[in-house]
Amino acid sequence: MHPRKLLALALVPLLALPFFISTAQETVAPGSPPPLRAFINATIYPVSGPKIENATLVIQGDTILAVGPSDLVTIPAGAEQIDAAGKTIIPGLVCTHSHIGSVAGADSTSPIQPEVRVLDSIDVRDTSINKARAGGITTVNLMSGSGHLLSGQTIYLKLRKGNTVEDLSIKLPDGSLAYGVKMANGTNSIRDNGPFPGTRGKSAALVRQKFLDAQAYLKKRNEADPEKPFERDLALETLADILEGKRTVHHHTHRHDDILTVLRLKEEFGFKVVLHHVSEAWKVADEIAAAKVPCSIIFLDSPGGKLEARDFEWRNGVELEKRGVLTAFHTDDPINDSRWFLRNAAVGVRAGMSREKALEALTLAGAKMLDLDQSIGSLEPGKQADFVLLSGDPFSIYTRVLETHIEGQQVFDLENSQDRLFAEGGYGAGHNRQAKGCCFYR
């Protein structure tokens, strides 16, 4: 037989293998209680309270059972005990603004496309998701870009090991998916010719008109005879959900005047909004505080890239903290690598933020912005067991993420050679097939 035919036959069994990360989960016999685990002798930052030395975290299945000083926490009989001496445990990190998973939203046909869903474009096998787990990120708000005034619906995901995007999605009590809506203003959506706006004034006018259309649609929908068919408009339905407070607007904005434009629109139409980036928040921090609007900010080592961000200041975090503004950090990955998300808090502290608020900005503040703070964002009994095991102080440049757990399941382990590859980089870290295969990259 020809050597090439022999090679082809040898490859057949390999080609049948799944070249992606296993989605196998711990199995529990029907009727058996969920497994009990106790992480003992750790330093724990619950975020909802002060740091606890020599502490214990007890989880049962996907839920936190107890957290507190070791001499006050009773470890249930039969619990597996994991000695975390010398290590630190913090809540799972929440990134309120990310583009991992190869997300894509609106196209070039219109500047406002509320009907578009990033749900329909996410690749859960993309290695950027593995890297986010390596950074301790457990929950993300995935959104499309800022080249549109409204680029579509975002999606809130838990970075569980899963085979489909539905495996990672977060469900609301009514069974619907948890998501927001991405909007933007400033230079990104301004073009030289239609249908995109050519100025900031035109940008705001287009948005106002679309929300006026949505108000009329909402009124018509509410007054419609339930016994008769109603002609749905997917774009206006999404905006109607915003007007009814069912969805949060996540608004990209940089310059102080653009920030104030968003606040005017929020005041006019009454929608719920989170300001993202806000490079010049320090210039209008009083106005942001007066509007009671939260901010999701980013820290950059080398500010630049666009003129509207030239006045970015590291003191954004501390100026917002002084005024009591709910403030979270985000990666905007790939702008900031998800593996170094913890560093945002360290830079925030260096610029004047308190340690407490900086760590909250990585966890509980983001959970509040996504309306998920009843289940995640802090280490409290009854909340989901999303947590990160660190080698040391969360604000130290020398600290490593050792393990990431989501709902009690370990999704990253630095001691695992493949997980370490995604954490540190190297050949095969950029593609799961290369990372798993043996015969496809020679």
Sequence and secondary structure as in RCSB ss.txt:
>XXXX:A:sequence
MHPRKLLALALVPLLALPFFISTAQETVAPGSPPPLRAFINATIYPVSGPKIENATLVIQGDTILAVGPSDLVTI
PAGAEQIDAAGKTIIPGLVCTHSHIGSVAGADSTSPIQPEVRVLDSIDVRDTSINKARAGGITTVNLMSGSGHLL
SGQTIYLKLRKGNTVEDLSIKLPDGSLAYGVKMANGTNSIRDNGPFPGTRGKSAALVRQKFLDAQAYLKKRNEAD
PEKPFERDLALETLADILEGKRTVHHHTHRHDDILTVLRLKEEFGFKVVLHHVSEAWKVADEIAAAKVPCSIIFL
DSPGGKLEARDFEWRNGVELEKRGVLTAFHTDDPINDSRWFLRNAAVGVRAGMSREKALEALTLAGAKMLDLDQS
IGSLEPGKQADFVLLSGDPFSIYTRVLETHIEGQQVFDLENSQDRLFAEGGYGAGHNRQAKGCCFYR
>XXXX:A:secstr
  HHHHHHHHHHHHHTS  S         TT    EEEEEEEEE  SSS  EEEEEEEEETTEEEEEEETTT   
 TT EEEE TT EEEE EEEEEE TTT     TT SB TT BGGGG  TT HHHHHHHHTTEEEEEE   SSSSE
EEE EEEE    SSHHHHB B TTS B   EEEE SGGG  SSTTS SSHHHHHHHHHHHHHHHHHHHHHHHHS 
TTS     HHHHHHHHHHTTSS EEEEE SHHHHHHHHHHHHHH   EEEEE TTGGGSHHHHHHHT  EEE   
SS  SSGGGTT  TTHHHHHHHTT  EEE  TTTTS GGGTHHHHHHHHHTT  HHHHHHTTTHHHHHHTT TTT
SSS  TTSB  EEEESS TT TT  EEEEEETTEEEEETTSHHHHHHHH  TTTT HHHHH SSS  
